[in-house]
Amino acid sequence: MRQPSFSDIEYGLRKRTTKREEFLKAMDECIPWVEWVSLIEPYYPSGQRGRPPKTLAIRH
C-alpha cells in the first residue's frame, strides 16, 4: 500500500461532484461502449512494432 498524499485526502473529503465527473457519468450512460469498441478493434494497432498499445477497456 502506498501512503496517501494530501491531495488524496482532500479529494476523499470533498462532497460535491465536479462538472467533469458529471459529464463523464452522463457520457457513460448514453454511449454504447461495447459497440464502439467492436468498431475500433479491427483498426487498433496490434503492437508488433514500436510502443505497446494500451488495452481497449470496455466501460460499464
Distance bins in CASP14 RR format, pairs under 12 A and 6 or more apart:
PFRMAT RR
TARGET T0000
AUTHOR 0000-0000-0000
RMODE 2
METHOD distances of the structure
MODEL  1
1 8 0 0 0 0 0 1 0 0 0 0 0
2 8 0 0 0 0 1 0 0 0 0 0 0
3 9 0 0 0 0 0 1 0 0 0 0 0
4 10 0 0 0 0 1 0 0 0 0 0 0
4 11 0 0 0 0 1 0 0 0 0 0 0
4 12 0 0 0 0 1 0 0 0 0 0 0
4 13 0 0 0 0 0 1 0 0 0 0 0
5 11 0 0 0 0 1 0 0 0 0 0 0
5 12 0 0 0 0 0 1 0 0 0 0 0
6 12 0 0 0 0 0 1 0 0 0 0 0
6 13 0 0 0 0 0 1 0 0 0 0 0
7 13 0 0 0 0 0 1 0 0 0 0 0
7 14 0 0 0 0 0 1 0 0 0 0 0
8 14 0 0 0 0 0 1 0 0 0 0 0
11 17 0 0 0 0 0 1 0 0 0 0 0
11 18 0 0 0 0 0 1 0 0 0 0 0
11 21 0 0 0 0 0 1 0 0 0 0 0
14 21 0 0 0 0 0 1 0 0 0 0 0
16 22 0 0 0 0 1 0 0 0 0 0 0
17 23 0 0 0 0 0 1 0 0 0 0 0
17 24 0 0 0 0 1 0 0 0 0 0 0
17 25 1 0 0 1 0 0 0 0 0 0 0
17 26 0 0 0 0 0 1 0 0 0 0 0
18 24 0 0 0 0 1 0 0 0 0 0 0
18 25 0 0 0 0 0 1 0 0 0 0 0
19 25 0 0 0 0 0 1 0 0 0 0 0
19 26 0 0 0 0 0 1 0 0 0 0 0
20 26 0 0 0 0 0 1 0 0 0 0 0
20 27 0 0 0 0 0 1 0 0 0 0 0
21 27 0 0 0 0 0 1 0 0 0 0 0
21 28 0 0 0 0 0 1 0 0 0 0 0
22 28 0 0 0 0 0 1 0 0 0 0 0
22 29 0 0 0 0 0 1 0 0 0 0 0
23 29 0 0 0 0 0 1 0 0 0 0 0
23 30 0 0 0 0 0 1 0 0 0 0 0
23 31 0 0 0 0 0 1 0 0 0 0 0
24 30 0 0 0 0 0 1 0 0 0 0 0
24 31 0 0 0 0 0 1 0 0 0 0 0
24 59 0 0 0 0 1 0 0 0 0 0 0
25 31 0 0 0 0 0 1 0 0 0 0 0
25 59 0 0 0 0 0 1 0 0 0 0 0
27 33 0 0 0 0 1 0 0 0 0 0 0
27 36 0 0 0 0 0 1 0 0 0 0 0
27 59 0 0 0 0 1 0 0 0 0 0 0
28 36 0 0 0 0 0 1 0 0 0 0 0
28 58 0 0 0 0 0 1 0 0 0 0 0
28 59 1 0 1 0 0 0 0 0 0 0 0
28 60 0 0 0 0 1 0 0 0 0 0 0
29 59 0 0 0 0 0 1 0 0 0 0 0
29 60 0 0 0 0 0 1 0 0 0 0 0
30 36 0 0 0 0 0 1 0 0 0 0 0
30 59 0 0 0 0 0 1 0 0 0 0 0
31 37 0 0 0 0 0 1 0 0 0 0 0
31 39 0 0 0 0 0 1 0 0 0 0 0
31 58 0 0 0 0 0 1 0 0 0 0 0
31 59 1 0 0 1 0 0 0 0 0 0 0
31 60 0 0 0 0 0 1 0 0 0 0 0
32 38 0 0 0 0 1 0 0 0 0 0 0
32 39 0 0 0 0 0 1 0 0 0 0 0
32 58 0 0 0 0 0 1 0 0 0 0 0
32 59 0 0 0 0 0 1 0 0 0 0 0
32 60 0 0 0 0 0 1 0 0 0 0 0
33 39 0 0 0 0 0 1 0 0 0 0 0
33 40 0 0 0 0 0 1 0 0 0 0 0
33 56 0 0 0 0 1 0 0 0 0 0 0
33 57 0 0 0 0 1 0 0 0 0 0 0
33 58 1 0 1 0 0 0 0 0 0 0 0
33 59 1 0 1 0 0 0 0 0 0 0 0
33 60 1 0 0 1 0 0 0 0 0 0 0
34 40 0 0 0 0 0 1 0 0 0 0 0
34 41 0 0 0 0 0 1 0 0 0 0 0
34 56 0 0 0 0 0 1 0 0 0 0 0
34 57 0 0 0 0 0 1 0 0 0 0 0
34 58 1 0 1 0 0 0 0 0 0 0 0
34 59 0 0 0 0 1 0 0 0 0 0 0
34 60 0 0 0 0 1 0 0 0 0 0 0
35 41 0 0 0 0 0 1 0 0 0 0 0
35 58 0 0 0 0 0 1 0 0 0 0 0
35 59 0 0 0 0 0 1 0 0 0 0 0
36 44 0 0 0 0 0 1 0 0 0 0 0
36 56 0 0 0 0 1 0 0 0 0 0 0
36 57 0 0 0 0 0 1 0 0 0 0 0
36 58 0 0 0 0 1 0 0 0 0 0 0
36 59 0 0 0 0 1 0 0 0 0 0 0
37 43 0 0 0 0 0 1 0 0 0 0 0
37 44 0 0 0 0 1 0 0 0 0 0 0
37 55 0 0 0 0 0 1 0 0 0 0 0
37 56 1 0 1 0 0 0 0 0 0 0 0
37 57 0 0 0 0 1 0 0 0 0 0 0
37 58 1 0 1 0 0 0 0 0 0 0 0
37 59 0 0 0 0 1 0 0 0 0 0 0
37 60 0 0 0 0 0 1 0 0 0 0 0
38 44 0 0 0 0 0 1 0 0 0 0 0
38 56 0 0 0 0 1 0 0 0 0 0 0
38 58 0 0 0 0 1 0 0 0 0 0 0
39 56 0 0 0 0 0 1 0 0 0 0 0
40 53 0 0 0 0 0 1 0 0 0 0 0
40 54 0 0 0 0 0 1 0 0 0 0 0
40 56 1 0 0 1 0 0 0 0 0 0 0
40 57 0 0 0 0 0 1 0 0 0 0 0
40 58 0 0 0 0 0 1 0 0 0 0 0
41 53 0 0 0 0 0 1 0 0 0 0 0
41 55 0 0 0 0 0 1 0 0 0 0 0
41 56 1 0 0 1 0 0 0 0 0 0 0
41 58 0 0 0 0 0 1 0 0 0 0 0
42 56 0 0 0 0 0 1 0 0 0 0 0
43 53 0 0 0 0 0 1 0 0 0 0 0
43 56 0 0 0 0 0 1 0 0 0 0 0
44 53 1 0 0 1 0 0 0 0 0 0 0
44 54 0 0 0 0 1 0 0 0 0 0 0
44 55 0 0 0 0 1 0 0 0 0 0 0
44 56 1 0 0 1 0 0 0 0 0 0 0
44 57 0 0 0 0 0 1 0 0 0 0 0
45 51 0 0 0 0 1 0 0 0 0 0 0
45 52 0 0 0 0 1 0 0 0 0 0 0
45 53 1 0 1 0 0 0 0 0 0 0 0
45 54 0 0 0 0 1 0 0 0 0 0 0
45 55 0 0 0 0 0 1 0 0 0 0 0
45 56 0 0 0 0 0 1 0 0 0 0 0
46 52 0 0 0 0 1 0 0 0 0 0 0
46 53 1 0 0 1 0 0 0 0 0 0 0
46 56 0 0 0 0 0 1 0 0 0 0 0
47 53 1 0 1 0 0 0 0 0 0 0 0
47 54 0 0 0 0 0 1 0 0 0 0 0
47 55 0 0 0 0 0 1 0 0 0 0 0
END
